[in-house]
Amino acid sequence: MSSSPRSASTCTRFPTAAHLVSWAGLCPRTDESAGKRRSTRVRPGAPWLKTTLVPAAWAAVRTKNSYLQAQFLRLKARRGAKKAILAVAASMLGACYYMLRDGVSYRHLGADHFARRDRAKTIGRLVRRLRDLGCEVDVKHAA
């Protein structure tokens, strides 16, 4: 039984999306010895692909109410804009990998994907934030 040439080529060159993202140089390296972190700089890799994906990621995060914008804003708060944009570019490349491998179209997860993923965690974070701002909060769940 033979498969399509495109999917066979994609799967033999890169067994997983993580392999492709690593080859493209969009994942941070882990340089650690004796519990001491040295460098988290992104490693060099496919410069033509990285220079195409990063501006595309900047354009994607400017799209209102999108999954990629939500991912960027969530990561930017903790890691900074440059690390967040590389994570968005890596997600875009991973999505391309699965679309080519499986022959499917892009499925938008929605801007509220992260809020839906863990509702209790979001509620706790927002309650703590309000208390830090000096508000007294009593949480009641709707029926």
FIROLUM-296778 format. One record per residue (C-alpha): residue number from 0; residue in one letter; chain; x, y negated, z negated. Coordinates in nm, 4 decimals, decimal comma. Layout:
FIROLUM-296778
+-----+----+----+----------+----------+----------+
:   i : aa : ch :       c1 :       c2 :       c3 :
+-----+----+----+----------+----------+----------+
: NUM :  a :  A :        X :        Y :        Z :
...
+-----+----+----+----------+----------+----------+
This chain:
FIROLUM-296778
+-----+----+----+----------+----------+----------+
:   i : aa : ch :       c1 :       c2 :       c3 :
+-----+----+----+----------+----------+----------+
:   0 :  m :  A :   0,0000 :   0,0000 :   0,0000 :
:   1 :  s :  A :   0,1574 :  -0,3290 :   0,1061 :
:   2 :  s :  A :   0,0868 :  -0,6697 :  -0,0384 :
:   3 :  s :  A :   0,1056 :  -1,0058 :   0,1306 :
:   4 :  p :  A :   0,4602 :  -1,1264 :   0,2076 :
:   5 :  r :  A :   0,4160 :  -1,4464 :   0,0070 :
:   6 :  s :  A :   0,3147 :  -1,2774 :  -0,3186 :
:   7 :  a :  A :   0,5767 :  -1,0034 :  -0,2816 :
:   8 :  s :  A :   0,8497 :  -1,2613 :  -0,2245 :
:   9 :  t :  A :   0,7394 :  -1,4738 :  -0,5210 :
:  10 :  c :  A :   0,7211 :  -1,1772 :  -0,7584 :
:  11 :  t :  A :   1,0542 :  -1,0243 :  -0,6560 :
:  12 :  r :  A :   1,2503 :  -1,3482 :  -0,6790 :
:  13 :  f :  A :   1,0886 :  -1,4649 :  -1,0040 :
:  14 :  p :  A :   0,9178 :  -1,1964 :  -1,2138 :
:  15 :  t :  A :   0,7427 :  -1,4557 :  -1,4320 :
:  16 :  a :  A :   0,6568 :  -1,8240 :  -1,4190 :
:  17 :  a :  A :   0,9084 :  -1,8823 :  -1,6985 :
:  18 :  h :  A :   1,1881 :  -1,7531 :  -1,4738 :
:  19 :  l :  A :   1,0871 :  -2,0008 :  -1,2037 :
:  20 :  v :  A :   1,0676 :  -2,2912 :  -1,4507 :
:  21 :  s :  A :   1,4098 :  -2,1991 :  -1,5868 :
:  22 :  w :  A :   1,5594 :  -2,1781 :  -1,2380 :
:  23 :  a :  A :   1,4165 :  -2,5204 :  -1,1570 :
:  24 :  g :  A :   1,5884 :  -2,6594 :  -1,4671 :
:  25 :  l :  A :   1,2696 :  -2,7815 :  -1,6336 :
:  26 :  c :  A :   1,3061 :  -2,5993 :  -1,9645 :
:  27 :  p :  A :   1,5261 :  -2,7209 :  -2,2507 :
:  28 :  r :  A :   1,8178 :  -2,5009 :  -2,3378 :
:  29 :  t :  A :   1,8622 :  -2,3659 :  -2,6861 :
:  30 :  d :  A :   2,2178 :  -2,4315 :  -2,7937 :
:  31 :  e :  A :   2,2382 :  -2,3296 :  -3,1574 :
:  32 :  s :  A :   2,5102 :  -2,1788 :  -3,3683 :
:  33 :  a :  A :   2,5000 :  -2,1014 :  -3,7406 :
:  34 :  g :  A :   2,1642 :  -2,2755 :  -3,7703 :
:  35 :  k :  A :   2,3008 :  -2,6012 :  -3,6298 :
:  36 :  r :  A :   2,1350 :  -2,7338 :  -3,3162 :
:  37 :  r :  A :   2,3772 :  -2,8789 :  -3,0658 :
:  38 :  s :  A :   2,2047 :  -2,9891 :  -2,7499 :
:  39 :  t :  A :   1,8514 :  -2,9825 :  -2,6152 :
:  40 :  r :  A :   1,9345 :  -3,1503 :  -2,2871 :
:  41 :  v :  A :   1,7628 :  -3,0015 :  -1,9879 :
:  42 :  r :  A :   1,9990 :  -2,7830 :  -1,7944 :
:  43 :  p :  A :   2,0884 :  -2,8586 :  -1,4329 :
:  44 :  g :  A :   1,8919 :  -2,6714 :  -1,1716 :
:  45 :  a :  A :   1,7277 :  -2,7138 :  -0,8298 :
:  46 :  p :  A :   1,7684 :  -3,0926 :  -0,8028 :
:  47 :  w :  A :   1,5363 :  -3,1245 :  -0,5019 :
:  48 :  l :  A :   1,2557 :  -2,9471 :  -0,6869 :
:  49 :  k :  A :   1,3032 :  -3,1371 :  -1,0122 :
:  50 :  t :  A :   1,3125 :  -3,4740 :  -0,8349 :
:  51 :  t :  A :   0,9885 :  -3,3854 :  -0,6586 :
:  52 :  l :  A :   0,8029 :  -3,2515 :  -0,9620 :
:  53 :  v :  A :   0,8896 :  -3,5286 :  -1,2098 :
:  54 :  p :  A :   0,7363 :  -3,8164 :  -1,0040 :
:  55 :  a :  A :   0,4394 :  -3,5895 :  -0,9282 :
:  56 :  a :  A :   0,4005 :  -3,5324 :  -1,3025 :
:  57 :  w :  A :   0,4096 :  -3,9082 :  -1,3688 :
:  58 :  a :  A :   0,1307 :  -3,9509 :  -1,1142 :
:  59 :  a :  A :  -0,0672 :  -3,6625 :  -1,2642 :
:  60 :  v :  A :  -0,0585 :  -3,8026 :  -1,6179 :
:  61 :  r :  A :  -0,2075 :  -4,1280 :  -1,4917 :
:  62 :  t :  A :  -0,5231 :  -3,9421 :  -1,3867 :
:  63 :  k :  A :  -0,7912 :  -4,0186 :  -1,6440 :
:  64 :  n :  A :  -0,9571 :  -3,7334 :  -1,8337 :
:  65 :  s :  A :  -0,7296 :  -3,4582 :  -1,7059 :
:  66 :  y :  A :  -0,5608 :  -3,1645 :  -1,8735 :
:  67 :  l :  A :  -0,2156 :  -3,2883 :  -1,7713 :
:  68 :  q :  A :  -0,2776 :  -3,6321 :  -1,9225 :
:  69 :  a :  A :  -0,3988 :  -3,4722 :  -2,2464 :
:  70 :  q :  A :  -0,0895 :  -3,2498 :  -2,2566 :
:  71 :  f :  A :   0,1387 :  -3,5490 :  -2,1940 :
:  72 :  l :  A :  -0,0200 :  -3,7648 :  -2,4647 :
:  73 :  r :  A :  -0,0115 :  -3,4791 :  -2,7151 :
:  74 :  l :  A :   0,3580 :  -3,4095 :  -2,6570 :
:  75 :  k :  A :   0,4629 :  -3,7741 :  -2,6176 :
:  76 :  a :  A :   0,3565 :  -3,8476 :  -2,9746 :
:  77 :  r :  A :   0,5970 :  -3,5849 :  -3,1098 :
:  78 :  r :  A :   0,8815 :  -3,5534 :  -2,8595 :
:  79 :  g :  A :   0,8877 :  -3,8738 :  -2,6542 :
:  80 :  a :  A :   0,7830 :  -3,9575 :  -2,3004 :
:  81 :  k :  A :   1,0765 :  -3,8012 :  -2,1160 :
:  82 :  k :  A :   1,0482 :  -3,4611 :  -2,2850 :
:  83 :  a :  A :   0,6710 :  -3,4707 :  -2,2409 :
:  84 :  i :  A :   0,6934 :  -3,5461 :  -1,8689 :
:  85 :  l :  A :   0,9298 :  -3,2506 :  -1,8195 :
:  86 :  a :  A :   0,6794 :  -3,0283 :  -1,9991 :
:  87 :  v :  A :   0,4025 :  -3,1509 :  -1,7664 :
:  88 :  a :  A :   0,6249 :  -3,0874 :  -1,4627 :
:  89 :  a :  A :   0,6963 :  -2,7365 :  -1,5949 :
:  90 :  s :  A :   0,3211 :  -2,6724 :  -1,6358 :
:  91 :  m :  A :   0,2594 :  -2,7899 :  -1,2805 :
:  92 :  l :  A :   0,5289 :  -2,5548 :  -1,1502 :
:  93 :  g :  A :   0,3866 :  -2,2687 :  -1,3561 :
:  94 :  a :  A :   0,0396 :  -2,3362 :  -1,2147 :
:  95 :  c :  A :   0,1841 :  -2,3331 :  -0,8613 :
:  96 :  y :  A :   0,3520 :  -2,0000 :  -0,9338 :
:  97 :  y :  A :   0,0253 :  -1,8377 :  -1,0421 :
:  98 :  m :  A :  -0,1705 :  -1,9918 :  -0,7532 :
:  99 :  l :  A :   0,0794 :  -1,8543 :  -0,4996 :
: 100 :  r :  A :   0,1136 :  -1,5168 :  -0,6718 :
: 101 :  d :  A :  -0,2580 :  -1,4533 :  -0,7154 :
: 102 :  g :  A :  -0,3855 :  -1,6443 :  -0,4115 :
: 103 :  v :  A :  -0,6307 :  -1,8546 :  -0,6132 :
: 104 :  s :  A :  -0,7072 :  -2,2253 :  -0,6205 :
: 105 :  y :  A :  -0,6268 :  -2,4599 :  -0,9079 :
: 106 :  r :  A :  -0,8576 :  -2,4284 :  -1,2095 :
: 107 :  h :  A :  -0,8850 :  -2,7481 :  -1,4120 :
: 108 :  l :  A :  -0,8891 :  -2,6817 :  -1,7873 :
: 109 :  g :  A :  -1,0322 :  -3,0217 :  -1,8788 :
: 110 :  a :  A :  -0,9133 :  -3,3125 :  -2,0913 :
: 111 :  d :  A :  -1,0646 :  -3,1615 :  -2,4061 :
: 112 :  h :  A :  -0,8801 :  -2,8288 :  -2,3697 :
: 113 :  f :  A :  -0,6548 :  -2,8857 :  -2,6707 :
: 114 :  a :  A :  -0,9405 :  -3,0102 :  -2,8882 :
: 115 :  r :  A :  -1,1497 :  -2,7042 :  -2,7989 :
: 116 :  r :  A :  -0,8574 :  -2,4693 :  -2,8573 :
: 117 :  d :  A :  -0,8354 :  -2,5313 :  -3,2275 :
: 118 :  r :  A :  -1,1267 :  -2,7359 :  -3,3597 :
: 119 :  a :  A :  -1,0526 :  -2,6876 :  -3,7313 :
: 120 :  k :  A :  -0,6930 :  -2,8009 :  -3,6885 :
: 121 :  t :  A :  -0,8091 :  -3,1176 :  -3,5113 :
: 122 :  i :  A :  -1,0629 :  -3,1933 :  -3,7849 :
: 123 :  g :  A :  -0,8004 :  -3,1516 :  -4,0575 :
: 124 :  r :  A :  -0,5527 :  -3,3744 :  -3,8728 :
: 125 :  l :  A :  -0,8097 :  -3,6513 :  -3,8239 :
: 126 :  v :  A :  -0,9273 :  -3,6347 :  -4,1875 :
: 127 :  r :  A :  -0,5666 :  -3,6641 :  -4,3083 :
: 128 :  r :  A :  -0,5126 :  -3,9594 :  -4,0737 :
: 129 :  l :  A :  -0,8215 :  -4,1389 :  -4,2070 :
: 130 :  r :  A :  -0,7112 :  -4,0776 :  -4,5678 :
: 131 :  d :  A :  -0,3665 :  -4,2157 :  -4,4828 :
: 132 :  l :  A :  -0,5394 :  -4,5274 :  -4,3529 :
: 133 :  g :  A :  -0,7198 :  -4,5684 :  -4,6873 :
: 134 :  c :  A :  -1,0618 :  -4,4265 :  -4,5992 :
: 135 :  e :  A :  -1,2569 :  -4,1916 :  -4,8214 :
: 136 :  v :  A :  -1,3770 :  -3,8994 :  -4,6110 :
: 137 :  d :  A :  -1,6457 :  -3,6392 :  -4,6788 :
: 138 :  v :  A :  -1,6678 :  -3,3798 :  -4,4011 :
: 139 :  k :  A :  -2,0043 :  -3,2201 :  -4,3234 :
: 140 :  h :  A :  -2,0369 :  -2,9844 :  -4,0314 :
: 141 :  a :  A :  -2,3363 :  -3,0290 :  -3,8015 :
: 142 :  a :  A :  -2,5770 :  -2,7377 :  -3,7706 :
+-----+----+----+----------+----------+----------+
